[in-house]
Each structure stands twice: as C-alpha cells, then as structure tokens.
C-alpha cells in the first residue's frame, strides 16, 4: 500500500542518517595506499537483454562475482557487507531518460537490491530513484513509496529539491532531497554515447541528482561533471558504480537509436567511477571503430571531463593505474 508524499518525505528524513555518523568505509578510492583501482568487466550472452531486460539470475551471478573480485571476499554477502552497513539508507540512482529500450535494467536493479539485502539491509532503507517517477514508469518500473521505495525526486515536497545552494567549483545547484538523506549511493548508468558530453556513464549520471543540469553541458560538460562529483554529497556517498552494458549505444546517444546500438551483453563494476567511465569510454571507441565511425575526439566530443575528474582526485584515468578484471 502506498503512502502520501508528505508522509514518505518524513519517513525518508528520519531514516537517512548524517554523513558524519556513517561508518568510515572506503569511498571512491581506498586512499594513497591503493596502487590501482579495480574495474571488473563481465561479458556474456547471458547478460544480453531479453524483452528489454537482463535476466535477473544472470545479473545477480555476475554482480556477485564482480563484488567478490573487488573486495577479495569469497562470500557474496560478505562482499556486499564490506561496502554497505545493515543500518544504512542506500540510494540506487538509475538512468531512465531514454525509455525502456536503453534504461537501467530492472533485472540488474533487482540483483543490486538482493545483494544489499544479503548484507543485512532492510528493504525499507533502499531507495531506487530517478529525476521523475514518469521516467521510471517509462522504463518499466512500478512506483512505490513504502517498503522498497521506487520513485522520482519529484515525489518529494518542493518538487523534490532542497533549499540549500550547493557549490563545487564551476557548479552551483540544488540537490535532490534524496541525495541529502541517504548514507550511501550506487550509480547505475547505461553505457552510451552522448551528443554533447561524449559519453554518459557513472559520473554524468549525477546530473539527474540536481535541479539544473541543463546549465552544465557547455565544453563537453568539462569541468562541470567533475566539479559536481567533487561535492561532498557525491564524493562522500558514492560507494559503487554498476554500469549496465547489456545494450551499448555507441553513436547518436543518449537516446536509443537502433542502427548504432550493440547487444554487448556486458556489465562494468567499480568503486572508482572515473576508472569505470574511462574503461566504458574505451568500449564505445572500439565499437565506433568497428562501425567505421570517427573517434569521439575526431568528432569534437572527447569526454575530457573524465581527465578533469582524475585531476581532482576522484579516481584514476590511466590503464597503468587500473586493474581490469575480465569475467
């Protein structure tokens, strides 16, 4: 049974604990002592979409294996528990603007929820979200304001955004109320080309967490994406990036355009969103070469914000600094 928007907002505010009170899990990187960022890439026919969705069992299997590779734990529940504490409120930020054909797959999201529950998190403390409920519904999700919550920021009072101005470098904005009241964040983008930014992956997915993303698309979104992700609400809460690469839009994105969509059957997982974006960018370049298309740099759309993010210390953007694990 659904509850009112006002009551939901009150519940969310009460359940979300302050960032300062959260346990000191490693964040985007494990610190100066970490020699390389781990980026897991799984590719399998089993991860290809069936009826526009990744089969849930395959998603869970490859996701668990990815988390085990990242954490070094042999038990899936323990690997999830390394990143998320059972008392925390976790937000799962999807990418649903293109509609069901090119949005974060419900099967993959269900696998993420199962992993969090295996770590002991209560369903009521998990929020699957996007900018608007309409975008979620168009991508095949059912809106729910109770239990396991699935909803857009626009479900909250005030159209979903707080009243505190947030500034980070070149970005001045207001964050979604959801971002302000979760302890941890999982970014779940889709591997796709972007007509302005070059690529839209784990970091650019955060544009859906602010009220004025249209203001930050000049100069291939550089340095805006990097600056946004340097804000404490993102940098301090983003624990994991899980990129849906089941279907890759390697040209004419970010909308779904069948002639340039590849049934890749993949999954990218990392704690470092810069490393994930860097590797995802490489996949898109490879698919473009195979199709006889120019590189993103030649097309005037090189995603230089990825390098800007690395310079801000948000992650790593060189092959020599990334341990790529292929499943």
KOLDRENPA-334713 format. One record per residue: y, z, x of N, C-alpha, C, CB in turn; residue in three letters. Coordinates in steps of 0.05 Angstrom, whole numbers, plus 5000, padded with zeros to 4 digits. Last residue first. Glycine has a CB too. Example, Ala and Ser with C-alpha at 12.3 -4.5 7.8 and 13.67 -1.06 7.14 Angstrom:
<sites>
495551425257497951435273500151575258498851145282SER
488651565264491051565246493451565264491151815226ALA
</sites>
This chain:
<sites>
477846715713475446795698474046545687476146995675UNK
481446795771480546605751477946695739480146325765UNK
487047125794484147155788483446965766483547455781UNK
491747115843490946975819487947005816491846675819UNK
496347505868493447485869492547365842492147765874UNK
502347315897500847345872497947315877501847135852UNK
505147185941505547455931503947515906508547505925UNK
504346655951503446845971503647135962505046805997UNK
506946415908504046425908502946635928502946145915UNK
512446775881511346615903508346645903512546685930UNK
515047145849515146865842514246675864518046785834UNK
514547785818514147615841513947325833511747695857UNK
519448225788516748125792516747935815515647995767UNK
524548425787522948455762520048365766524248295740UNK
528448385826526248575830524448615805527348835838UNK
532047995823532848255811530648465814533548215782UNK
529147575842531247685859532347945849533647485861UNK
526047465798524747575822526847695840523247355837UNK
529947255764528547505757527247635781526547455735UNK
531046785791533146985788531947255781535246905766UNK
526346505784527046595811529246805810528046355828UNK
526746435729524446575740525046675768521946385740UNK
531146115722531446395715529046565725531746435685UNK
529745595731530645745754531046045748533245635764UNK
526145175707526645445697527445635720524145555683UNK
529044535706527544725722528145005713528044685752UNK
531044085680530344325664528644525680528944245639UNK
531643565697534043735695533543995680536243585681UNK
527243275708528343245681530843415676526243325660UNK
526043455758527043185755528243135728524742985760UNK
524243965742526643945759527743665757525944005789UNK
519643835714521943955699524443945716521244255693UNK
517343175733517343465735519743575719517543555765UNK
515742655685517142765709516943065709520142675709UNK
509142465663511842555658513142665683511842775636UNK
503742325663505742135674508642205669505141865663UNK
500242705649501142535628503242325637502342705606UNK
499542975697497242835686498042635664495143035674UNK
504543225700503843015719501542845708502943155746UNK
504143585657506243365656505543145676509043485662UNK
500243925675499743765651501743535649499743935626UNK
503144145719500643995723499943815699498344195728UNK
507244415693507844195711505444025716508944305738UNK
504344795664505844595650506544355668508444715638UNK
502445095707500544965689501944735674499245165670UNK
507245305729505545125745503544965728504045275766UNK
508845645687510445415694508845205710512945505711UNK
504846025694504945865670506545615674506046025646UNK
506546255742503946115741503745935716501646325740UNK
511546465726511346285749508746125747511446435775UNK
510046815685511746585679511646375701514646675675UNK
507047185716505847035694507446785687505547215669UNK
510947375751508547245761507247075740506547445773UNK
514247615712515347405730512947235741517047525753UNK
511248015689511947785673513147555689514047865652UNK
505848355710508348245721509147995706507948185752UNK
501148455689503148665685505848575696502148925699UNK
497947905655499048035678500848265670500647835696UNK
494247345634494747635631495847755657492147775621UNK
493046775596494246875621495047165616496746715629UNK
488146335573489446605569490546685596487446815557UNK
486145705541486745895562488046155554488445765582UNK
485445175519483345385518483745605539480645265521UNK
488344705514487744815540485545015540490244925552UNK
489844195485487944415476486744535501485644295457UNK
496544035490493944025503492244255493494244025533UNK
501543615463500143875460497343855472500043975431UNK
504343155456504543295482503443575480507443305490UNK
503342975404502842795427502842935454504742565427UNK
505043435370502243365377501743185400500943245353UNK
509243915379509443625379506743515388511843515397UNK
512444495358509844365361510244065358507844465340UNK
518344675397516944625372514244485378518644445354UNK
521044725446519044925439517544875413520245195439UNK
517844145475517844405463520744495459516444605481UNK
517043655501518243655474518143925460516943445457UNK
511043865535513443695533514443705504512943405543UNK
506744195531507744145558510243955558505644025575UNK
504044675497506044475491507444415518508044555469UNK
497344855493499744855510501544615502498944835540UNK
493145315464494345045460496945045475494744985429UNK
491845775490489745635476490645345471488945765450UNK
494946135516494845865527492545705514494545875557UNK
498546675505496646505490496946215501497246515459UNK
499347185551500246915542498046755529501446765566UNK
501347805555498847665548499747395536497147825527UNK
503848305595504348045583501747905579506347875602UNK
505549005593503548795595504548535583500848885582UNK
509749355590507449435605505549205611505949655590UNK
516349445583514449225583512049295602515848965593UNK
519849865590517849885569515749665570519149885542UNK
523849795627522450055627520150065607524450255620UNK
525649275617524449335643522849595642526549355664UNK
527749355564525649165570524149245595526748875573UNK
531249775567529549755543527349555547531249675519UNK
534149675616532049885614530249865590533350145615UNK
534748975633535749205617533449415614536749115589UNK
532448545655533048765673534149015658535148675694UNK
532048165616529548315623530048535643527548125634UNK
537347975617536248115594533848285601535547915572UNK
537347725668539047955663538048115639541947865658UNK
533647305660533147515680534847765675533747405708UNK
536147015619533547125615532947355634531346915618UNK
541146885646541047055622538347175617541846885598UNK
543146595689541246815694540646985670542446995716UNK
539446115655539646255680542546335685538646075703UNK
538645755615538246045609538346215634535546085595UNK
540445275633537545315632536845615628536245205657UNK
546045325623545045315650542045385652546545515668UNK
545745685560547145515580545745525607550045585583UNK
543646055525542045825532543345635552541345675507UNK
545846515498544846535525542946305533543446795529UNK
547146535445549346555464548446515493550846815461UNK
542646575415543946305417546146305437545046235390UNK
541247105411540046945432541346675436537146915427UNK
543347595384545047355390543847185412547747445398UNK
540048035377541247905353542747645359543048105340UNK
533548075409536448125408537647955385537748045434UNK
528347925414528848215410531848285408527648365434UNK
527647405427527047485399527547775393524347405392UNK
528147405481530447315465530147385435530847015469UNK
523247535501525047755495527647665481525747905521UNK
520947065516520147175490521947405482517247265492UNK
522446995567524246875547523446975519524146575549UNK
518047255592520747365593522547255572521947315620UNK
513346955578513547245574516347345573511947385595UNK
516346325562513846485565514446785561512646435593UNK
518345705562518845945546516246105546519745885517UNK
521545265609519145385597519945635582517045455619UNK
526845015602524644905619521945005609525044995648UNK
530945145568530245335589528145225609529145585577UNK
531244695533533644795547532844965571535344955528UNK
526244565513528144355518530644435533528944225493UNK
520444825541522844885525525044695533523845185530UNK
513244875536515744745547518044825529515444435548UNK
508945445531510345205521512745125537511045245492UNK
504345885514505045725537506345465528502545675554UNK
507146425476505346185477506246015500505546025449UNK
507247145488508346875484506246665481510246805507UNK
507347755479505247565473506447285467503447665449UNK
508548355511509748085505507447885502511747995527UNK
508449005493506748795502508048535493503848825491UNK
511549635508511749365497509649175509514549255501UNK
512450325490511450115508511449845493508550185517UNK
515150625453514850735480514050515500512750955481UNK
520350435407517650425417517550545445516550135417UNK
525650405391524050635382521050605388524350665353UNK
528349965407529550225414527650455408532150265398UNK
525449545386525549585415526549865422527249375428UNK
526849615332524049655340523949705370522249415333UNK
532049465328531449745325528549805333531849835297UNK
533848975376532449045352531949345352529748885350UNK
540149055412537249025410536149085382535849205430UNK
545748675423544748905409541748855405546148945381UNK
549348485484547848435460547248695445545248285466UNK
550948115540551948325522550748285495555048335521UNK
549247905604548447925576549748165562545347945574UNK
550047895657551547705642551047725612550947425651UNK
548148545666549048315679550848145661546748145690UNK
547348805606545748775630546648525644542648775624UNK
548949225553549949045572548149045597552849115581UNK
548949355484547449365509548449155528544349325503UNK
551949735434552149495451550649545477555149425456UNK
548849995379549650055406549649795422547750255419UNK
546649955330549649935331550649995359550950115311UNK
540749535320542249785323545249745324541249935348UNK
537949105270539149155296540749405297540848915305UNK
536248995218534249035239535349105267532648815242UNK
539748965178538548705187536848745212540648505191UNK
540549475162542549355180541549095192543249535202UNK
533649705162536449705152538349585172537349995145UNK
528249235176529649485180532449475169529849555210UNK
526448725172525448925152526949185154522448965155UNK
528048435215529748425191528748605168529948145181UNK
523948455251526248635255527948655230527948555279UNK
517948365212520148275227522248485231521348025215UNK
511248645218513748595204515848485224514748845191UNK
506049045211506548765218509048685204504148585211UNK
502849655228505149515217505449235228507749675224UNK
497650005205498249805226500449625216495649635234UNK
500950395159498650365176499250195200496250245160UNK
505949965128504550225131502050175147503850345103UNK
508049475120509949685130508549955133512249705111UNK
506048815132505249085124507149285137502249145133UNK
504948125121506848345126505748605116509548275113UNK
500247725153500947865128502748105134498347955113UNK
501047105189500747405188501547515161502547525210UNK
501946565196499346655186498946955186497246535202UNK
506846385208504846375230502146475221505846515254UNK
509846515165509346235170507246185192511946105178UNK
510047075172508446955150507846665154509946995124UNK
513447095217510747195218508947075196510747505216UNK
518146875195516846745218513946835220518346795243UNK
519247275156518646995148517246845170521246845140UNK
520647715184518047715171517247435162518147895146UNK
523647585248523647595219520847595208525247365208UNK
522347685303525147695293525247735263526647445301UNK
516348085302517847845310520747885299516547585298UNK
510548515315513248445305514348185316515148665311UNK
506349035304506348755310508948645299503748605298UNK
505749675326507449505310507349215321510449615312UNK
502150275323502150005333503849825315499249895337UNK
501250755299503150745321503150475336502450965341UNK
497250705263499950735252502050735274500050995237UNK
492650685294493650435283496550465273491950345261UNK
492851085353492651075324493950815314493951315311UNK
489450985414491850965398491250945369493550735407UNK
484850975446485451215430487951205414485451445448UNK
483250515469484550715487485350965472486950585500UNK
481650235425479550335443480650545462478250105458UNK
486650095406485150295392482850405409483950175366UNK
487849705444489549945442488050165427492149875428UNK
483849325431483949445458485549705458485049255478UNK
485249185380482649315384482649455411480449105383UNK
490148935390490149175374487549325378490449105344UNK
488248495419490048685432490048945417492948565433UNK
485348235379483948335402485648535418483248095421UNK
489448095344487448285335485848395358485448145315UNK
491847715376493347955370491448175360495547905349UNK
487947315376488747445401490147705396490547255418UNK
488047185321485547275334486147415360483647045339UNK
493246995313492347245300489847355313491947195271UNK
496746725369494446705351493746975339492046595366UNK
503446545369501446735380499146765360502747015385UNK
504045855349504846125350502746305362505546235322UNK
503345315334504045385361505145665364506045185372UNK
501945255280500745075300501245155329501744795295UNK
505145605250502345675255501045505277500745655230UNK
511745615280509845605258506945625268510145345243UNK
515345685322514445415316512545395292513045305340UNK
516446265323518346075313517245795306520646045332UNK
513246665344512346535320514246325309511846735299UNK
510847085388512546855389511646665366512346705417UNK
511047825386509747555384511847335388508447525357UNK
510348435415512348235408511147955409514748245428UNK
508049015396506848765405508748535396503948725394UNK
509449675415510349435401509049195413513449415401UNK
506850325408506750075423507649835405503950015434UNK
507550995418508150785399508450525415510650845382UNK
502651455446504951275447505151085423504851115472UNK
498151765451500351865434502651675431501352135444UNK
494851515488494051525460496251615441491651695456UNK
498051075534497151335526496751355496499151555535UNK
496350505571497550605546496350875540497150405523UNK
493850365619496550265614497950395590496349975609UNK
488950615619490550625644493450545638489350445665UNK
486650465572487750735574489350775599485550925572UNK
484649965585486949975566488250255568485949925537UNK
480550145619482649965629485049965611481549685632UNK
477450455585478850585607481050415618476850665629UNK
475450065552477150275541478750415562475450475525UNK
472249755589474649645575476549855564473749465553UNK
470349985653470150025624472649925610469750325618UNK
471749925705469449775695469049795665466949875709UNK
478349805731476449975716474149805706477950105692UNK
482149495754479949585771478049765757481049725795UNK
486349275726486449565731484249665750486049715705UNK
485248725725487848825733487849115741489848785710UNK
479948695708480648575733483348685743480848265731UNK
480548935658478749055677479448955705475849005671UNK
483748555632484748825637483148975658484848985611UNK
480048125631482648095645483748375652484647935628UNK
476048325598475448255626477948225643473847985627UNK
479048365550477948605563477248555593475448695548UNK
480147815542482348005545481348265559483548075519UNK
475047605534476647515557479047705563477647235553UNK
473447895487471847895511473547825536469547695509UNK
477547785450477048055458475548065485475548215437UNK
476947225444479547335453479047615464481547345430UNK
471847185423472347075449474947185461472646765447UNK
472647445374470647555393471147445421467847485384UNK
476447125347477147395355475247505376477047575331UNK
478246465364476246645354476546925365473446535361UNK
485046295354482946355374480846525361484246495400UNK
487045805305486746085314484646105335486146275290UNK
486845325278489445415289489345705299491545385268UNK
481445235270483145275247485745415256481745445225UNK
480745455334479145365311480745435286476245495311UNK
483045355400483545425372481645295353486445355364UNK
479245575456480645375441480945445412479345095444UNK
476045925481478746015475480445805462480046105501UNK
471345665492471245875471474045975464469446105480UNK
472445355536472345225509472345425486469945045507UNK
476845725579474145685568474345535541472745955563UNK
480146075627479945815614477145775605480945585633UNK
484446585648481846525636482046245623480946745616UNK
487746885699487646645683484846585674488746405700UNK
491647435718488947335710489247095692487347565695UNK
495147655771495447485748492647365741497547255753UNK
497848185806495448065796496047905771493248285790UNK
502148185862501948215833499348065824504448105818UNK
501048525924501148285908501048355878498848095915UNK
501849035946502248795963502548545946499848775982UNK
505149605927503549385917503949135933504049335887UNK
508949945946506349955959504549735949505050225954UNK
513349895914513449765940510749755954515449905958UNK
510449825848512149935868511949795895511550225872UNK
507449575810506649845817508249965840503749845824UNK
511649265760510149265785509349545791511849135808UNK
513049425709512649145714511149095740515349005715UNK
510350055716511649875698511049585704514649915698UNK
505550595715506850375729508050175709504850235748UNK
507351155674505550935680507050745698504550795654UNK
509351715665510251525685508051325693511151685710UNK
509951815594508651865620509451645639505651875616UNK
516351915561513851765565512651825592514351465561UNK
521252125559519052305554516352175558519152415526UNK
524751715565524651915587522252105583527152075587UNK
524251445517523151335542522851535564524851105551UNK
522451845461524451745480523051645505526451975487UNK
517851585411518951795428520751675449516651955442UNK
517251405345517951305372519151525389519851075369UNK
516651675297514251635313514951535342512451435300UNK
521651695274520351945280517951905299519352075255UNK
522851165267524651325284523251585292527251385270UNK
518851005232518950895258520651065277520050615257UNK
520251305186517651355199517651245228515451215183UNK
525151065174525051345181522451415195525351515156UNK
523350545162525250585185525150875194528050505177UNK
520350645116519050545141520750595165518450245138UNK
524250805081522251005089520850915114520251045066UNK
527050315077528450555087526450765097530150675064UNK
523149965056524249915083525550165094526249695081UNK
517450305025520150185025521150145053522050365009UNK
510650105038512650305032515350165034512450545052UNK
504449825012506849815028508850035019508149545024UNK
497650005017500050005000502550005018500050244981UNK
</sites>
